[in-house]
Amino acid sequence: MPIPPPRLRRIVLLLLLDRSRRSVLLSGGRRLTPPSFTVACGQSYHYAAARAAELRWGLPLLQIAPVVCHVWATPPGRPGGVRTERRLLMASVRQPDLLRLLKKPPARTQWRPLDSLRQRDSPTEPVDLAAIIEGYWDGWLPDGPLTVDWH
């Protein structure tokens, strides 16, 4: 008997923040978005993000922010028939690790200044990514879950 495909796909997006508050690490394409990773069955979003950062980028000690942005799972009948649930986690890294990443960012990613996101030079996903980052840095974004718009 074949194993049925999963009915829910979980994805964590990890937004790495430069402590100097000048830039964030984003993946390019039609829309700028934080790098994303699949969350395995039985894993938490936080664990999956920390594990991916350690295995792929050599960042063992992430300080994940208490703000968690989420998008409601897509309804059944969407492409592939699989519901997708996303969580956006923000993390600061220790300065020596950050300097190493600044010199050579991971493949298909680059550090983007927050000013360019504010000016909407390139569309972002989630749409209000610049406001989310500013809200976190300026302290007016509350800790806990925050629902964001995703196209």
C-alpha positions in Angstrom: 0.0 0.0 0.0 1.6 3.3 -1.0 2.1 6.0 1.6 -0.2 9.0 1.0 1.5 12.4 0.4 1.4 14.8 3.3 -1.7 16.9 3.6 0.1 19.9 5.1 3.5 21.3 4.0 5.2 23.5 6.6 7.8 26.1 5.7 9.9 28.3 7.9 11.4 31.5 6.5 14.4 32.7 8.4 15.1 36.4 8.3 18.7 37.1 9.4 19.1 40.6 10.8 22.3 42.6 10.8 22.8 43.9 14.4 23.8 47.2 13.0 20.2 47.5 11.8 21.3 48.3 8.3 20.6 45.1 6.3 18.8 41.8 6.1 19.6 38.6 4.3 17.1 37.9 1.5 16.7 35.5 -1.4 16.2 37.1 -4.8 13.9 36.4 -7.6 10.7 38.1 -8.8 10.1 38.9 -5.1 12.6 39.3 -2.3 11.9 36.9 0.5 13.8 35.4 3.5 15.5 32.1 2.8 13.0 29.2 3.4 13.3 25.7 4.7 11.0 22.8 4.9 9.9 21.8 8.4 10.0 18.0 8.8 7.3 16.1 10.5 7.7 16.3 14.3 10.0 19.4 14.2 9.1 22.8 15.5 9.5 25.8 13.3 12.2 27.2 15.7 14.1 23.9 15.7 14.0 23.6 11.9 15.2 27.2 11.4 18.1 26.9 13.9 19.1 23.5 12.5 19.1 24.8 8.9 21.2 27.9 9.9 23.7 25.6 11.6 23.9 23.0 8.8 23.8 25.3 5.8 25.5 28.4 7.0 27.5 27.4 10.1 25.6 29.6 12.5 25.3 27.6 15.7 23.9 30.2 18.1 20.9 32.0 16.7 19.0 34.4 18.9 15.5 34.0 17.5 13.1 36.9 18.2 9.9 36.3 20.1 7.9 37.8 17.2 6.5 35.1 14.9 4.8 36.0 11.7 2.5 33.5 10.2 0.3 33.0 7.2 -2.8 30.9 7.4 -2.5 27.6 5.5 -3.6 27.7 2.0 -7.0 26.1 1.4 -7.3 22.7 -0.2 -7.5 22.7 -4.0 -4.6 25.1 -4.4 -1.6 24.0 -6.6 -0.7 20.4 -5.9 -3.6 20.0 -3.5 -1.3 20.5 -0.5 -2.0 23.0 2.2 1.0 25.2 2.9 1.6 26.9 6.3 4.4 29.4 6.7 6.1 30.9 9.7 8.6 33.9 9.4 11.2 33.9 12.2 13.6 36.7 12.7 17.1 36.1 14.2 20.1 38.0 15.1 23.5 36.4 14.9 26.7 37.0 16.8 28.9 39.6 15.2 31.8 37.3 14.2 29.5 34.9 12.4 27.7 37.8 10.8 30.9 39.3 9.4 31.7 35.9 7.8 28.3 35.9 6.2 28.6 39.5 5.0 31.8 38.6 3.1 30.2 35.6 1.3 26.4 35.3 1.6 24.9 31.9 1.0 24.0 30.9 -2.5 21.1 32.8 -4.1 20.9 35.3 -1.2 22.3 38.7 -0.6 22.3 41.3 2.1 19.8 44.1 1.3 19.7 47.5 3.0 16.5 48.2 4.8 16.2 51.5 3.0 15.8 49.7 -0.3 13.0 47.6 1.1 11.2 50.7 2.3 11.4 52.3 -1.1 9.8 49.2 -2.7 12.5 49.0 -5.4 11.7 45.3 -5.5 8.5 43.7 -4.2 8.9 41.6 -1.1 7.2 38.5 0.3 5.5 39.1 2.8 4.3 42.3 1.4 5.0 44.4 4.6 8.5 43.0 5.2 10.1 46.4 5.7 7.4 47.4 8.3 7.8 44.1 10.1 11.6 44.6 10.4 11.2 48.2 11.5 8.5 47.3 14.0 10.8 44.7 15.6 13.8 47.0 15.7 11.9 50.0 17.0 10.1 47.9 19.6 6.5 48.6 18.6 5.8 45.2 17.2 4.4 43.0 20.0 5.9 39.6 20.9 4.0 36.6 19.8 2.1 35.7 16.7 1.5 38.2 13.9 -0.6 37.4 10.8 0.9 38.7 7.6 -0.3 39.0 4.0 1.2 36.6 1.5 0.5 36.5 -2.2 
